[in-house]
Amino acid sequence: MDDDKKLKVSFPVGQTEVIVTQPTEEHFVVLALSHLPAAPDGKAIMRLVKRLTRVMEELLGRDQWDNVIEEGLISGTLTVSQLFDFVQEILRFDWTLGSSSAAAPEVLPQPAPEPQPVRPAPRVVSGG
């Protein structure tokens, strides 16, 4: 399927929005297999971070990854908790129907909740 025909959805992330291209089945497998190690293990955590980074960069495109996600983490306008919430939102989103699905199971562990302002829901911007 051409990139122009793939569903693209705008997701709120931190104080901004990013457009995510519909993940492939392979992206979902990699994201679903991503989880925090049971015991503190620096190498396992680094593998997890690298895996998530590669998949997210592919779905967002290099510009959005650099200018929104990395910049937000570096400047402190995006927290690690918000980044994990964003990844989970991509996994839970019903890409076949183009609407949010609250029934999908959570795959990644939830970090301690932080007070969050009300965020707009993801919205389809093209394709499908």
MMTF fields as JSON, N, C-alpha, C and O atoms, coordinates in Angstrom:
{
  "mmtfVersion": "1.0.0",
  "mmtfProducer": "UNKNOWN",
  "numBonds": 511,
  "numAtoms": 512,
  "numGroups": 128,
  "numChains": 1,
  "numModels": 1,
  "chainsPerModel": [1],
  "groupsPerChain": [128],
  "chainIdList": ["A"],
  "bondAtomList": [4, 2, 8, 6, 12, 10, 16, 14, 20, 18, 24, 22, 28, 26, 32, 30, 36, 34, 40, 38, 44, 42, 48, 46, 52, 50, 56, 54, 60, 58, 64, 62, 68, 66, 72, 70, 76, 74, 80, 78, 84, 82, 88, 86, 92, 90, 96, 94, 100, 98, 104, 102, 108, 106, 112, 110, 116, 114, 120, 118, 124, 122, 128, 126, 132, 130, 136, 134, 140, 138, 144, 142, 148, 146, 152, 150, 156, 154, 160, 158, 164, 162, 168, 166, 172, 170, 176, 174, 180, 178, 184, 182, 188, 186, 192, 190, 196, 194, 200, 198, 204, 202, 208, 206, 212, 210, 216, 214, 220, 218, 224, 222, 228, 226, 232, 230, 236, 234, 240, 238, 244, 242, 248, 246, 252, 250, 256, 254, 260, 258, 264, 262, 268, 266, 272, 270, 276, 274, 280, 278, 284, 282, 288, 286, 292, 290, 296, 294, 300, 298, 304, 302, 308, 306, 312, 310, 316, 314, 320, 318, 324, 322, 328, 326, 332, 330, 336, 334, 340, 338, 344, 342, 348, 346, 352, 350, 356, 354, 360, 358, 364, 362, 368, 366, 372, 370, 376, 374, 380, 378, 384, 382, 388, 386, 392, 390, 396, 394, 400, 398, 404, 402, 408, 406, 412, 410, 416, 414, 420, 418, 424, 422, 428, 426, 432, 430, 436, 434, 440, 438, 444, 442, 448, 446, 452, 450, 456, 454, 460, 458, 464, 462, 468, 466, 472, 470, 476, 474, 480, 478, 484, 482, 488, 486, 492, 490, 496, 494, 500, 498, 504, 502, 508, 506],
  "bondOrderList": [1, 1, 1, 1, 1, 1, 1, 1, 1, 1, 1, 1, 1, 1, 1, 1, 1, 1, 1, 1, 1, 1, 1, 1, 1, 1, 1, 1, 1, 1, 1, 1, 1, 1, 1, 1, 1, 1, 1, 1, 1, 1, 1, 1, 1, 1, 1, 1, 1, 1, 1, 1, 1, 1, 1, 1, 1, 1, 1, 1, 1, 1, 1, 1, 1, 1, 1, 1, 1, 1, 1, 1, 1, 1, 1, 1, 1, 1, 1, 1, 1, 1, 1, 1, 1, 1, 1, 1, 1, 1, 1, 1, 1, 1, 1, 1, 1, 1, 1, 1, 1, 1, 1, 1, 1, 1, 1, 1, 1, 1, 1, 1, 1, 1, 1, 1, 1, 1, 1, 1, 1, 1, 1, 1, 1, 1, 1],
  "groupList": [{"groupName": "MET", "atomNameList": ["N", "CA", "C", "O"], "elementList": ["N", "C", "C", "O"], "formalChargeList": [0, 0, 0, 0], "bondAtomList": [1, 0, 2, 1, 3, 2], "bondOrderList": [1, 1, 2], "singleLetterCode": "M", "chemCompType": "L-PEPTIDE LINKING"}, {"groupName": "ASP", "atomNameList": ["N", "CA", "C", "O"], "elementList": ["N", "C", "C", "O"], "formalChargeList": [0, 0, 0, 0], "bondAtomList": [1, 0, 2, 1, 3, 2], "bondOrderList": [1, 1, 2], "singleLetterCode": "D", "chemCompType": "L-PEPTIDE LINKING"}, {"groupName": "LYS", "atomNameList": ["N", "CA", "C", "O"], "elementList": ["N", "C", "C", "O"], "formalChargeList": [0, 0, 0, 0], "bondAtomList": [1, 0, 2, 1, 3, 2], "bondOrderList": [1, 1, 2], "singleLetterCode": "K", "chemCompType": "L-PEPTIDE LINKING"}, {"groupName": "LEU", "atomNameList": ["N", "CA", "C", "O"], "elementList": ["N", "C", "C", "O"], "formalChargeList": [0, 0, 0, 0], "bondAtomList": [1, 0, 2, 1, 3, 2], "bondOrderList": [1, 1, 2], "singleLetterCode": "L", "chemCompType": "L-PEPTIDE LINKING"}, {"groupName": "VAL", "atomNameList": ["N", "CA", "C", "O"], "elementList": ["N", "C", "C", "O"], "formalChargeList": [0, 0, 0, 0], "bondAtomList": [1, 0, 2, 1, 3, 2], "bondOrderList": [1, 1, 2], "singleLetterCode": "V", "chemCompType": "L-PEPTIDE LINKING"}, {"groupName": "SER", "atomNameList": ["N", "CA", "C", "O"], "elementList": ["N", "C", "C", "O"], "formalChargeList": [0, 0, 0, 0], "bondAtomList": [1, 0, 2, 1, 3, 2], "bondOrderList": [1, 1, 2], "singleLetterCode": "S", "chemCompType": "L-PEPTIDE LINKING"}, {"groupName": "PHE", "atomNameList": ["N", "CA", "C", "O"], "elementList": ["N", "C", "C", "O"], "formalChargeList": [0, 0, 0, 0], "bondAtomList": [1, 0, 2, 1, 3, 2], "bondOrderList": [1, 1, 2], "singleLetterCode": "F", "chemCompType": "L-PEPTIDE LINKING"}, {"groupName": "PRO", "atomNameList": ["N", "CA", "C", "O"], "elementList": ["N", "C", "C", "O"], "formalChargeList": [0, 0, 0, 0], "bondAtomList": [1, 0, 2, 1, 3, 2], "bondOrderList": [1, 1, 2], "singleLetterCode": "P", "chemCompType": "L-PEPTIDE LINKING"}, {"groupName": "GLY", "atomNameList": ["N", "CA", "C", "O"], "elementList": ["N", "C", "C", "O"], "formalChargeList": [0, 0, 0, 0], "bondAtomList": [1, 0, 2, 1, 3, 2], "bondOrderList": [1, 1, 2], "singleLetterCode": "G", "chemCompType": "PEPTIDE LINKING"}, {"groupName": "GLN", "atomNameList": ["N", "CA", "C", "O"], "elementList": ["N", "C", "C", "O"], "formalChargeList": [0, 0, 0, 0], "bondAtomList": [1, 0, 2, 1, 3, 2], "bondOrderList": [1, 1, 2], "singleLetterCode": "Q", "chemCompType": "L-PEPTIDE LINKING"}, {"groupName": "THR", "atomNameList": ["N", "CA", "C", "O"], "elementList": ["N", "C", "C", "O"], "formalChargeList": [0, 0, 0, 0], "bondAtomList": [1, 0, 2, 1, 3, 2], "bondOrderList": [1, 1, 2], "singleLetterCode": "T", "chemCompType": "L-PEPTIDE LINKING"}, {"groupName": "GLU", "atomNameList": ["N", "CA", "C", "O"], "elementList": ["N", "C", "C", "O"], "formalChargeList": [0, 0, 0, 0], "bondAtomList": [1, 0, 2, 1, 3, 2], "bondOrderList": [1, 1, 2], "singleLetterCode": "E", "chemCompType": "L-PEPTIDE LINKING"}, {"groupName": "ILE", "atomNameList": ["N", "CA", "C", "O"], "elementList": ["N", "C", "C", "O"], "formalChargeList": [0, 0, 0, 0], "bondAtomList": [1, 0, 2, 1, 3, 2], "bondOrderList": [1, 1, 2], "singleLetterCode": "I", "chemCompType": "L-PEPTIDE LINKING"}, {"groupName": "HIS", "atomNameList": ["N", "CA", "C", "O"], "elementList": ["N", "C", "C", "O"], "formalChargeList": [0, 0, 0, 0], "bondAtomList": [1, 0, 2, 1, 3, 2], "bondOrderList": [1, 1, 2], "singleLetterCode": "H", "chemCompType": "L-PEPTIDE LINKING"}, {"groupName": "ALA", "atomNameList": ["N", "CA", "C", "O"], "elementList": ["N", "C", "C", "O"], "formalChargeList": [0, 0, 0, 0], "bondAtomList": [1, 0, 2, 1, 3, 2], "bondOrderList": [1, 1, 2], "singleLetterCode": "A", "chemCompType": "L-PEPTIDE LINKING"}, {"groupName": "ARG", "atomNameList": ["N", "CA", "C", "O"], "elementList": ["N", "C", "C", "O"], "formalChargeList": [0, 0, 0, 0], "bondAtomList": [1, 0, 2, 1, 3, 2], "bondOrderList": [1, 1, 2], "singleLetterCode": "R", "chemCompType": "L-PEPTIDE LINKING"}, {"groupName": "TRP", "atomNameList": ["N", "CA", "C", "O"], "elementList": ["N", "C", "C", "O"], "formalChargeList": [0, 0, 0, 0], "bondAtomList": [1, 0, 2, 1, 3, 2], "bondOrderList": [1, 1, 2], "singleLetterCode": "W", "chemCompType": "L-PEPTIDE LINKING"}, {"groupName": "ASN", "atomNameList": ["N", "CA", "C", "O"], "elementList": ["N", "C", "C", "O"], "formalChargeList": [0, 0, 0, 0], "bondAtomList": [1, 0, 2, 1, 3, 2], "bondOrderList": [1, 1, 2], "singleLetterCode": "N", "chemCompType": "L-PEPTIDE LINKING"}],
  "groupTypeList": [0, 1, 1, 1, 2, 2, 3, 2, 4, 5, 6, 7, 4, 8, 9, 10, 11, 4, 12, 4, 10, 9, 7, 10, 11, 11, 13, 6, 4, 4, 3, 14, 3, 5, 13, 3, 7, 14, 14, 7, 1, 8, 2, 14, 12, 0, 15, 3, 4, 2, 15, 3, 10, 15, 4, 0, 11, 11, 3, 3, 8, 15, 1, 9, 16, 1, 17, 4, 12, 11, 11, 8, 3, 12, 5, 8, 10, 3, 10, 4, 5, 9, 3, 6, 1, 6, 4, 9, 11, 12, 3, 15, 6, 1, 16, 10, 3, 8, 5, 5, 5, 14, 14, 14, 7, 11, 4, 3, 7, 9, 7, 14, 7, 11, 7, 9, 7, 4, 15, 7, 14, 7, 15, 4, 4, 5, 8, 8],
  "groupIdList": [1, 2, 3, 4, 5, 6, 7, 8, 9, 10, 11, 12, 13, 14, 15, 16, 17, 18, 19, 20, 21, 22, 23, 24, 25, 26, 27, 28, 29, 30, 31, 32, 33, 34, 35, 36, 37, 38, 39, 40, 41, 42, 43, 44, 45, 46, 47, 48, 49, 50, 51, 52, 53, 54, 55, 56, 57, 58, 59, 60, 61, 62, 63, 64, 65, 66, 67, 68, 69, 70, 71, 72, 73, 74, 75, 76, 77, 78, 79, 80, 81, 82, 83, 84, 85, 86, 87, 88, 89, 90, 91, 92, 93, 94, 95, 96, 97, 98, 99, 100, 101, 102, 103, 104, 105, 106, 107, 108, 109, 110, 111, 112, 113, 114, 115, 116, 117, 118, 119, 120, 121, 122, 123, 124, 125, 126, 127, 128],
  "secStructList": [7, 7, 4, 4, 4, 1, 7, 3, 3, 3, 3, 3, 3, 6, 6, 3, 3, 3, 3, 3, 3, 7, 7, 7, 2, 2, 2, 2, 2, 2, 2, 2, 2, 7, 7, 7, 7, 1, 1, 7, 7, 2, 2, 2, 2, 2, 2, 2, 2, 2, 2, 2, 2, 2, 2, 2, 2, 2, 2, 2, 7, 2, 2, 2, 0, 0, 0, 0, 0, 0, 2, 2, 2, 2, 2, 6, 1, 1, 7, 2, 2, 2, 2, 2, 2, 2, 2, 2, 2, 2, 2, 2, 3, 3, 6, 6, 6, 6, 3, 3, 7, 6, 6, 1, 7, 7, 7, 1, 7, 7, 7, 7, 7, 7, 7, 7, 7, 7, 7, 7, 7, 7, 3, 3, 3, 3, 7, 7],
  "xCoordList": [0.848, 0.0, 0.888, 1.844, 0.587, 1.35, 1.188, 0.159, 2.23, 2.17, 1.005, 0.409, 0.668, -0.431, -1.778, -2.717, -1.882, -3.149, -3.242, -4.308, -2.144, -2.18, -2.909, -2.819, -3.619, -4.315, -3.299, -2.298, -3.544, -2.697, -3.585, -4.67, -3.121, -3.92, -3.097, -1.919, -3.722, -3.076, -3.32, -4.464, -2.23, -2.309, -1.759, -0.73, -2.429, -1.86, -0.693, -0.8, 0.416, 1.598, 2.114, 2.542, 2.073, 2.511, 1.683, 0.456, 2.356, 1.674, 1.439, 1.067, 1.648, 1.507, 0.821, 0.314, 0.801, 0.238, 1.237, 2.027, 1.192, 2.007, 1.108, 0.092, 1.494, 0.743, 1.461, 2.652, 0.723, 1.273, 0.717, -0.495, 1.605, 1.201, 0.765, 1.352, -0.242, -0.759, 0.364, 1.076, 0.523, 1.561, 1.243, 0.078, 2.283, 2.116, 1.936, 2.115, 1.587, 1.483, 2.825, 2.873, 3.904, 5.242, 5.545, 6.159, 5.115, 5.291, 4.556, 5.085, 3.312, 2.534, 3.204, 3.196, 3.776, 4.455, 5.621, 5.781, 6.425, 7.574, 7.113, 7.679, 6.092, 5.597, 4.972, 5.164, 4.227, 3.583, 4.606, 4.361, 5.741, 6.782, 7.615, 8.417, 7.417, 8.19, 7.578, 6.407, 8.37, 7.918, 9.127, 10.251, 8.876, 9.957, 10.402, 9.564, 11.702, 12.174, 11.683, 11.493, 11.482, 10.986, 11.975, 11.578, 13.252, 14.287, 15.087, 15.209, 15.626, 16.444, 17.621, 18.475, 17.647, 18.684, 18.97, 18.165, 20.112, 20.466, 20.468, 19.996, 20.995, 21.046, 19.648, 19.36, 18.778, 17.413, 16.645, 15.879, 16.839, 16.163, 16.659, 15.863, 17.951, 18.489, 17.938, 17.644, 17.793, 17.198, 15.764, 15.344, 15.012, 13.635, 13.585, 12.784, 14.421, 14.435, 14.804, 14.177, 15.806, 16.206, 15.078, 14.821, 14.404, 13.306, 12.172, 11.684, 11.765, 10.685, 11.075, 10.263, 12.307, 12.783, 12.736, 12.272, 13.208, 13.224, 11.818, 11.563, 10.907, 9.538, 8.858, 8.226, 8.979, 8.32, 8.877, 8.121, 10.175, 10.77, 10.227, 9.978, 10.043, 9.493, 8.052, 7.676, 7.247, 5.837, 5.626, 4.685, 6.503, 6.345, 7.086, 6.697, 8.146, 9.024, 10.115, 9.908, 11.256, 12.438, 12.196, 12.611, 11.524, 11.319, 10.488, 10.863, 9.355, 8.509, 9.213, 9.09, 9.956, 10.677, 11.674, 11.711, 12.493, 13.517, 12.905, 13.287, 11.952, 11.454, 10.368, 10.143, 9.704, 8.638, 9.035, 9.09, 9.311, 9.557, 10.902, 10.955, 11.997, 13.312, 13.407, 13.879, 12.963, 13.035, 12.2, 12.614, 11.028, 10.182, 10.826, 10.754, 11.457, 12.139, 13.333, 13.553, 14.104, 15.294, 14.905, 15.533, 13.87, 13.473, 12.622, 12.412, 12.136, 11.31, 9.839, 9.068, 9.421, 8.002, 7.251, 6.022, 7.991, 7.413, 8.077, 9.304, 7.256, 7.8, 7.872, 7.218, 8.661, 8.749, 7.38, 6.995, 6.661, 5.315, 4.399, 3.638, 4.461, 3.644, 4.046, 3.19, 5.33, 5.8, 5.255, 4.799, 5.292, 4.745, 3.233, 2.697, 2.542, 1.1, 0.815, -0.131, 1.639, 1.5, 1.668, 0.873, 2.688, 2.908, 1.711, 1.258, 1.2, 0.034, -1.195, -2.006, -1.325, -2.464, -2.409, -3.443, -1.22, -1.052, -1.456, -2.105, -1.079, -1.436, -2.934, -3.499, -3.584, -5.015, -5.906, -7.073, -5.366, -6.179, -6.669, -5.898, -7.943, -8.514, -8.216, -8.994, -7.093, -6.63, -7.524, -7.516, -8.291, -9.15, -10.408, -10.957, -10.857, -12.079, -11.808, -12.689, -10.596, -10.278, -10.881, -11.142, -11.108, -11.622, -10.935, -10.403, -10.947, -10.308, -11.027, -12.247, -10.266, -10.838, -10.398, -9.221, -11.329, -10.996, -10.892, -10.405, -11.337, -11.354, -10.023, -9.84, -9.095, -7.82, -7.002, -7.015, -6.289, -5.524, -4.287, -3.747, -3.854, -2.627, -1.456, -1.504, -0.411, 0.737, 1.912, 2.606, 2.141, 3.263, 2.827, 1.665, 3.741, 3.387, 3.124, 3.76, 2.188, 1.864, 2.817, 2.928, 3.516, 4.309, 3.372, 2.171, 3.931, 3.122, 2.38, 2.979, 1.08, 0.307, 0.762, 1.085, 0.778, 1.063, -0.201, -0.955, -0.448, -1.622, -1.465, -0.45, -2.469, -2.411, -3.6, -4.714, -3.354, -4.492, -5.327, -4.841, -6.564, -7.437, -6.858, -6.573, -6.691, -6.097, -7.17, -8.109, -7.034, -7.993, -7.769, -6.668, -8.812, -8.732, -7.981, -7.956, -7.364, -6.735, -7.768, -8.94, -7.338, -8.274, -7.619, -6.436, -8.377, -7.896, -7.672, -8.531, -6.499, -6.196, -6.107, -6.256, -5.866, -5.861, -5.852, -5.611, -6.117, -6.028, -7.216, -8.263, -7.003, -8.012, -8.883, -9.772],
  "yCoordList": [-1.174, 0.0, 1.23, 1.3, 2.205, 3.432, 4.207, 4.119, 4.975, 5.796, 6.773, 7.077, 7.274, 8.224, 7.596, 8.298, 6.273, 5.593, 5.032, 4.574, 5.059, 4.583, 5.599, 6.808, 5.093, 5.935, 6.724, 6.169, 7.996, 8.847, 9.465, 9.963, 9.432, 9.907, 10.893, 10.662, 11.982, 12.986, 12.636, 12.51, 12.48, 12.156, 13.322, 13.896, 13.673, 14.677, 14.063, 12.955, 14.789, 14.337, 15.525, 16.523, 15.412, 16.547, 17.766, 17.741, 18.834, 20.089, 20.294, 21.391, 19.27, 19.399, 18.168, 17.336, 18.046, 16.879, 16.369, 17.134, 15.061, 14.468, 13.598, 13.079, 13.447, 12.603, 11.269, 11.21, 10.205, 8.853, 8.097, 8.063, 7.49, 6.644, 5.29, 4.789, 4.706, 3.417, 2.393, 2.137, 1.813, 0.787, -0.474, -0.803, -1.165, -2.458, -3.524, -3.25, -4.719, -5.82, -6.036, -6.339, -5.879, -6.074, -5.02, -5.326, -3.771, -2.734, -3.126, -2.996, -3.611, -4.005, -5.14, -5.144, -6.092, -7.198, -6.666, -7.03, -5.81, -5.256, -4.451, -4.588, -3.614, -2.819, -3.707, -3.467, -4.731, -5.626, -6.429, -6.769, -6.732, -7.487, -6.597, -7.088, -5.299, -4.359, -4.254, -3.904, -4.556, -4.433, -4.207, -4.579, -3.6, -3.375, -4.704, -5.558, -4.897, -6.142, -6.255, -5.25, -7.49, -7.726, -7.233, -6.659, -7.459, -7.025, -5.885, -5.81, -5.006, -3.918, -4.494, -5.188, -4.198, -4.711, -3.637, -3.405, -2.984, -1.883, -2.259, -1.485, -3.441, -3.865, -4.1, -3.715, -4.728, -4.996, -3.692, -3.56, -2.739, -1.448, -0.713, -0.098, -0.771, -0.121, -0.765, -0.064, -2.097, -2.774, -2.295, -2.047, -2.165, -1.689, -0.274, 0.005, 0.601, 1.99, 2.05, 2.786, 1.289, 1.274, 0.761, 1.314, -0.295, -0.879, 0.131, 0.354, 0.732, 1.719, 2.912, 3.416, 3.357, 4.501, 4.211, 5.047, 3.042, 2.703, 2.642, 3.171, 2.001, 1.879, 3.243, 3.595, 4.01, 5.311, 6.269, 7.028, 6.242, 7.1, 6.729, 7.607, 5.447, 4.98, 5.458, 5.895, 5.378, 5.76, 7.269, 7.739, 8.024, 9.478, 10.184, 11.273, 9.566, 10.246, 10.963, 11.391, 11.082, 11.643, 13.067, 13.4, 13.909, 15.3, 15.405, 16.12, 14.694, 14.766, 14.144, 14.638, 13.049, 12.431, 13.425, 13.638, 14.039, 14.982, 16.245, 16.673, 16.843, 18.166, 18.17, 19.193, 17.052, 17.013, 16.123, 16.587, 14.854, 13.909, 14.169, 14.424, 14.106, 14.334, 15.716, 15.865, 16.726, 18.096, 18.241, 18.904, 17.619, 17.68, 17.012, 17.532, 15.856, 15.172, 15.986, 16.115, 16.535, 17.31, 18.593, 18.956, 19.276, 20.55, 20.378, 21.333, 19.17, 18.926, 19.214, 19.175, 19.505, 19.734, 18.43, 18.423, 17.325, 15.992, 15.077, 15.012, 14.372, 13.464, 12.046, 11.72, 11.219, 9.814, 9.153, 8.319, 9.521, 8.984, 9.332, 8.48, 10.567, 10.969, 10.197, 9.847, 9.934, 9.167, 7.744, 7.23, 7.093, 5.745, 5.748, 4.827, 6.783, 6.895, 6.992, 6.385, 7.76, 7.937, 6.601, 6.275, 5.837, 4.533, 3.623, 2.926, 3.623, 2.794, 3.246, 2.424, 4.542, 5.055, 4.569, 4.248, 4.516, 3.995, 2.527, 2.095, 1.757, 0.341, 0.14, -0.788, 0.988, 0.827, 1.385, 1.008, 2.276, 2.906, 1.851, 0.991, 1.917, 0.963, 1.432, 2.175, 0.993, 1.431, 0.925, 1.509, -0.133, -0.653, 0.193, 0.269, 0.81, 1.608, 3.104, 3.903, 3.483, 4.901, 5.59, 6.792, 4.826, 5.423, 4.779, 3.675, 5.473, 4.937, 3.697, 3.586, 2.77, 1.534, 1.396, 1.174, 1.525, 1.42, -0.03, -0.298, -0.968, -2.366, -3.083, -4.185, -2.489, -3.159, -3.238, -2.302, -4.345, -4.498, -3.603, -3.256, -3.242, -2.475, -3.425, -4.536, -3.009, -3.869, -3.418, -4.244, -2.126, -1.598, -1.301, -0.969, -1.415, -1.102, 0.381, 1.212, 0.704, 2.1, 2.653, 2.08, 3.761, 4.406, 5.097, 5.215, 5.546, 6.226, 7.383, 8.147, 7.517, 8.564, 9.959, 10.207, 10.855, 12.259, 13.029, 12.626, 14.131, 14.926, 15.413, 16.01, 15.153, 15.517, 16.407, 16.182, 17.414, 18.201, 17.344, 16.35, 17.729, 16.991, 17.115, 18.212, 15.948, 15.92, 15.65, 14.894, 16.27, 15.944, 14.509, 13.97, 13.912, 12.54, 12.522, 13.524, 11.37, 11.263, 11.468, 11.139, 12.014, 12.235, 11.835, 12.101, 11.206, 10.785, 12.041, 12.922, 12.121, 13.279, 12.952, 13.847, 11.677, 11.307, 9.806, 9.075, 9.335, 7.922, 7.118, 7.642, 5.807, 4.915, 4.312, 3.538],
  "zCoordList": [0.0, 0.0, 0.0, 0.772, -0.858, -0.903, 0.392, 1.062, 0.737, 1.941, 1.891, 2.924, 0.685, 0.539, 0.86, 1.236, 0.714, 0.952, 2.366, 2.777, 3.115, 4.49, 5.363, 5.147, 6.335, 7.282, 8.089, 8.542, 8.269, 9.106, 10.162, 9.862, 11.403, 12.52, 13.33, 13.604, 13.705, 14.541, 16.005, 16.442, 16.757, 18.185, 19.0, 18.642, 20.083, 20.981, 21.754, 22.28, 21.816, 22.562, 23.339, 22.76, 24.655, 25.462, 25.117, 25.213, 24.713, 24.419, 22.922, 22.506, 22.116, 20.669, 20.097, 20.848, 18.786, 18.106, 17.085, 16.533, 16.838, 15.783, 14.919, 15.38, 13.67, 12.744, 12.639, 12.335, 12.894, 12.892, 11.699, 11.486, 10.922, 9.808, 10.356, 11.315, 9.764, 10.217, 10.332, 9.361, 11.509, 11.692, 10.888, 10.664, 10.462, 9.805, 10.886, 12.072, 10.473, 11.433, 12.132, 13.324, 11.383, 11.96, 13.02, 14.042, 12.782, 13.805, 15.091, 16.195, 14.914, 16.086, 16.859, 18.09, 16.145, 16.818, 17.647, 18.812, 17.046, 17.773, 18.985, 20.07, 18.811, 19.943, 21.016, 22.208, 20.601, 21.569, 22.364, 23.521, 21.759, 22.464, 23.384, 24.178, 23.269, 24.084, 25.468, 25.622, 26.456, 27.836, 28.734, 28.397, 29.866, 30.821, 31.406, 31.697, 31.585, 32.199, 33.641, 34.325, 34.09, 35.449, 36.502, 37.516, 36.256, 37.201, 36.569, 35.346, 37.401, 36.844, 36.054, 36.605, 34.778, 33.896, 32.859, 31.957, 32.99, 32.111, 30.646, 29.814, 30.306, 28.905, 28.349, 27.216, 29.137, 28.685, 28.495, 27.54, 29.382, 29.253, 28.006, 27.297, 27.736, 26.538, 25.266, 24.298, 25.257, 24.095, 23.892, 22.762, 24.985, 24.921, 24.344, 23.451, 24.842, 24.374, 22.893, 22.131, 22.482, 21.067, 20.184, 19.114, 20.628, 19.853, 19.688, 18.581, 20.788, 20.727, 19.864, 19.088, 19.998, 19.226, 17.735, 16.96, 17.321, 15.897, 15.321, 14.239, 16.038, 15.535, 15.507, 14.511, 16.575, 16.634, 15.586, 14.98, 15.368, 14.344, 12.966, 12.14, 12.719, 11.446, 11.264, 10.177, 12.321, 12.228, 12.152, 11.512, 12.806, 12.843, 11.72, 11.298, 11.244, 10.309, 11.094, 12.23, 10.476, 11.146, 11.666, 12.777, 10.864, 11.284, 12.553, 13.482, 12.601, 13.801, 15.006, 16.126, 14.767, 15.883, 16.468, 17.68, 15.586, 16.054, 16.644, 17.733, 15.926, 16.287, 17.358, 18.005, 17.549, 18.562, 19.739, 20.878, 19.469, 20.559, 21.233, 22.436, 20.455, 21.067, 21.683, 22.81, 20.956, 21.47, 22.74, 23.691, 22.75, 23.944, 25.151, 26.265, 24.931, 26.035, 26.527, 27.732, 25.583, 25.958, 26.693, 27.688, 26.202, 26.809, 28.062, 28.81, 28.29, 29.472, 29.265, 30.225, 28.025, 27.769, 27.516, 27.444, 27.38, 27.219, 28.238, 28.324, 29.005, 30.012, 29.463, 28.473, 30.104, 29.72, 29.872, 29.053, 30.902, 31.113, 29.946, 29.487, 29.46, 28.323, 27.063, 26.25, 26.901, 25.75, 25.797, 24.775, 26.965, 27.093, 26.866, 26.251, 27.361, 27.12, 25.626, 25.123, 24.926, 23.484, 22.753, 21.872, 23.11, 22.482, 22.738, 21.83, 23.959, 24.266, 23.485, 23.059, 23.302, 22.547, 21.094, 20.509, 20.519, 19.158, 19.109, 18.156, 20.126, 20.169, 20.339, 19.761, 21.12, 21.396, 20.301, 20.194, 19.493, 18.46, 17.465, 17.042, 17.095, 16.148, 14.732, 14.133, 14.212, 12.901, 11.778, 10.694, 11.993, 10.934, 10.766, 9.667, 11.81, 11.745, 11.768, 11.45, 12.141, 12.209, 13.415, 13.382, 14.497, 15.725, 16.914, 16.809, 18.052, 19.25, 19.727, 19.611, 20.262, 20.798, 22.246, 22.528, 23.141, 24.555, 25.004, 26.102, 24.18, 24.59, 24.386, 24.903, 23.651, 23.39, 24.674, 25.473, 24.882, 26.113, 26.118, 25.068, 27.315, 27.45, 27.336, 27.864, 26.659, 26.45, 27.294, 27.886, 27.354, 28.124, 29.546, 29.776, 30.509, 31.888, 32.053, 31.404, 32.92, 33.193, 34.237, 35.321, 33.945, 34.987, 35.973, 35.727, 37.08, 38.086, 37.416, 36.658, 37.69, 37.019, 37.434, 38.595, 36.463, 36.706, 36.379, 35.493, 37.075, 36.71, 35.27, 34.913, 34.459, 33.046, 32.703, 33.176, 31.879, 31.403, 30.454, 29.915, 30.255, 29.343, 27.938, 27.457, 27.288, 25.951, 24.919, 25.172, 23.747, 22.69, 22.204, 22.313, 21.677, 21.174, 19.841, 19.126, 19.506, 18.188, 17.098, 17.281, 15.952, 14.843, 13.528, 13.313, 12.661, 11.349, 10.515, 10.467, 9.85, 9.022, 7.541, 6.709, 7.186, 5.765, 5.603, 6.564, 4.383, 4.04, 4.499, 4.881, 4.443, 4.964, 3.979, 4.332]
}
